[in-house]
Amino acid sequence: MAALVKIAWTFFKIGLVFVGGGYVLIPLLHRTMVDQFHWLTLKEFLDGVALSQLTPGPLAIIATFAGFRVGGFVGALVGTVCIFIPCTALMLFLTRRYEKLRNVKMIREILDGVVPAVVGLVTAAAWNLGSTSLVSPRDFALLAASFLLLQFTKVSPMFVILGAGALGYFFNFS
């Protein structure tokens, strides 16, 4: 029971900052799940991040994965529900007030300040993941190819991930 409470509280707190998309959570998720609680190894975390890109709600699904590792099916359910409660409540609150709030100067200024911070968080996440997982020429080739495909074509990220997985499986030249 204590493990479920810990899962619930941890993912509820993470859910409170789950604004701007899941990528801003990567450093927090890594620090919490790998470094602080040791719920996942670094390899499991990276695998979870990669797999979460193939599912609805990218990165929030890693709460399901970690919850399952710590508390089985119930832990997975608790982790998933608790990471979504804060953002769902916030969206319900904001949706009803959007028309009034979108023209408030202070709100626009706050959002203008948040955007660069979110870019910094995503950059930090990319740096942390890259510094621990890019170790071979193959890794850097797949990074470059993925970046170019995603930046300059309309290829779905799902196909880029599946293609990279297939290349990794069939042409393991690290």
C-alpha positions as CSV (number, residue, x, y, z in Angstrom):
1,M,0.0,0.0,0.0
2,A,2.9,2.4,0.8
3,A,4.3,1.8,-2.7
4,L,1.0,2.8,-4.3
5,V,0.8,6.0,-2.2
6,K,4.3,6.8,-3.2
7,I,3.5,6.1,-6.9
8,A,0.4,8.2,-6.7
9,W,2.0,11.2,-5.0
10,T,5.1,11.1,-7.2
11,F,3.1,11.1,-10.5
12,F,0.6,13.6,-9.2
13,K,3.5,16.0,-8.5
14,I,5.0,15.4,-11.9
15,G,1.5,15.9,-13.4
16,L,1.4,19.4,-11.8
17,V,4.2,20.5,-14.1
18,F,3.0,18.5,-17.1
19,V,2.4,21.7,-19.1
20,G,3.8,22.3,-22.6
21,G,4.0,18.6,-23.6
22,G,5.7,15.6,-22.3
23,Y,9.2,16.5,-23.5
24,V,9.6,19.1,-20.8
25,L,9.2,16.2,-18.3
26,I,12.1,14.1,-19.5
27,P,14.7,15.6,-17.0
28,L,12.2,15.4,-14.1
29,L,11.1,11.9,-15.0
30,H,14.8,10.7,-15.3
31,R,15.8,12.3,-12.0
32,T,12.8,10.9,-10.2
33,M,12.5,7.4,-11.7
34,V,16.2,6.6,-12.3
35,D,18.3,8.6,-9.9
36,Q,16.0,9.2,-6.9
37,F,13.8,6.1,-6.5
38,H,15.7,3.6,-8.8
39,W,12.4,2.4,-10.2
40,L,14.0,2.0,-13.6
41,T,17.5,1.6,-14.9
42,L,18.8,4.2,-17.4
43,K,18.4,1.6,-20.2
44,E,14.8,0.9,-19.1
45,F,14.1,4.6,-18.9
46,L,15.5,5.2,-22.4
47,D,13.5,2.2,-23.7
48,G,10.4,3.6,-22.1
49,V,10.9,7.0,-23.7
50,A,11.4,5.4,-27.1
51,L,8.4,3.1,-26.7
52,S,6.2,5.9,-25.4
53,Q,6.6,7.6,-28.8
54,L,4.5,4.8,-30.3
55,T,1.6,5.2,-28.0
56,P,-1.1,7.9,-27.3
57,G,0.1,10.4,-24.7
58,P,3.8,10.1,-25.3
59,L,5.9,10.2,-22.1
60,A,3.0,10.1,-19.8
61,I,2.8,6.4,-20.7
62,I,6.2,6.0,-18.9
63,A,4.2,6.6,-15.7
64,T,2.3,3.4,-16.6
65,F,5.5,1.6,-17.3
66,A,7.2,2.7,-14.0
67,G,4.0,2.1,-12.0
68,F,3.8,-1.4,-13.3
69,R,7.5,-2.1,-12.4
70,V,6.9,-0.9,-8.9
71,G,3.3,-2.0,-8.2
72,G,2.1,-4.3,-10.9
73,F,-1.2,-3.7,-12.7
74,V,-2.6,-1.5,-9.9
75,G,0.7,0.5,-9.8
76,A,0.4,1.1,-13.5
77,L,-3.2,2.2,-13.2
78,V,-2.4,4.5,-10.2
79,G,0.7,6.1,-12.0
80,T,-1.3,6.7,-15.2
81,V,-4.3,8.2,-13.5
82,C,-2.3,10.4,-11.1
83,I,-0.1,11.9,-13.8
84,F,-3.2,13.0,-15.8
85,I,-5.3,14.3,-12.9
86,P,-3.6,17.8,-12.6
87,C,-3.4,18.6,-16.3
88,T,-7.0,17.3,-16.9
89,A,-8.3,19.5,-14.1
90,L,-6.3,22.5,-15.4
91,M,-7.6,22.0,-18.9
92,L,-11.2,21.7,-17.6
93,F,-10.7,25.0,-15.7
94,L,-9.0,26.8,-18.5
95,T,-11.4,25.6,-21.3
96,R,-14.3,27.3,-19.7
97,R,-12.4,30.6,-19.2
98,Y,-10.3,30.6,-22.4
99,E,-12.2,33.3,-24.3
100,K,-11.8,35.7,-21.3
101,L,-8.2,34.7,-20.5
102,R,-6.6,34.7,-24.0
103,N,-6.9,38.5,-24.2
104,V,-5.5,39.3,-20.8
105,K,-2.1,41.0,-21.2
106,M,-0.6,39.4,-18.1
107,I,-1.6,35.9,-19.3
108,R,0.0,36.5,-22.7
109,E,3.2,37.9,-21.0
110,I,3.4,34.8,-18.7
111,L,3.1,32.5,-21.7
112,D,5.7,34.5,-23.6
113,G,8.1,33.9,-20.6
114,V,7.2,30.2,-20.3
115,V,8.0,29.3,-24.0
116,P,11.8,29.9,-23.8
117,A,11.9,28.0,-20.6
118,V,10.1,25.0,-22.2
119,V,12.6,25.2,-25.1
120,G,15.4,25.1,-22.5
121,L,13.9,22.1,-20.8
122,V,13.5,20.2,-24.1
123,T,17.1,21.0,-25.0
124,A,18.3,19.8,-21.6
125,A,16.4,16.6,-22.1
126,A,17.9,16.1,-25.5
127,W,21.3,16.7,-24.1
128,N,20.8,14.3,-21.2
129,L,19.4,11.5,-23.4
130,G,22.0,12.1,-26.1
131,S,25.0,12.1,-23.8
132,T,24.0,8.7,-22.3
133,S,22.7,6.9,-25.4
134,L,24.7,8.1,-28.4
135,V,27.8,6.0,-28.3
136,S,28.5,4.6,-31.8
137,P,28.7,5.9,-35.3
138,R,25.4,4.1,-36.0
139,D,23.7,6.1,-33.2
140,F,24.9,9.4,-34.7
141,A,23.9,8.3,-38.2
142,L,20.4,7.4,-37.0
143,L,20.2,10.7,-35.1
144,A,21.1,12.7,-38.2
145,A,18.8,10.8,-40.5
146,S,15.9,11.1,-38.0
147,F,16.4,14.8,-37.5
148,L,16.5,15.4,-41.3
149,L,13.4,13.3,-41.9
150,L,11.4,15.0,-39.2
151,Q,12.6,18.5,-40.0
152,F,12.3,18.5,-43.8
153,T,9.6,16.0,-44.6
154,K,6.1,15.1,-43.4
155,V,7.1,11.6,-42.3
156,S,5.3,10.5,-39.2
157,P,7.6,10.2,-36.1
158,M,6.1,6.8,-35.6
159,F,7.6,5.6,-38.9
160,V,10.9,7.2,-38.1
161,I,11.0,5.3,-34.8
162,L,9.9,2.0,-36.3
163,G,12.4,2.5,-39.2
164,A,15.2,3.2,-36.8
165,G,14.3,0.1,-34.7
166,A,14.3,-2.0,-37.9
167,L,17.7,-0.6,-38.9
168,G,19.0,-1.2,-35.4
169,Y,17.8,-4.8,-35.5
170,F,18.9,-5.7,-39.1
171,F,22.1,-3.7,-39.3
172,N,23.6,-3.7,-35.9
173,F,27.0,-2.2,-36.8
174,S,27.9,-0.6,-33.6
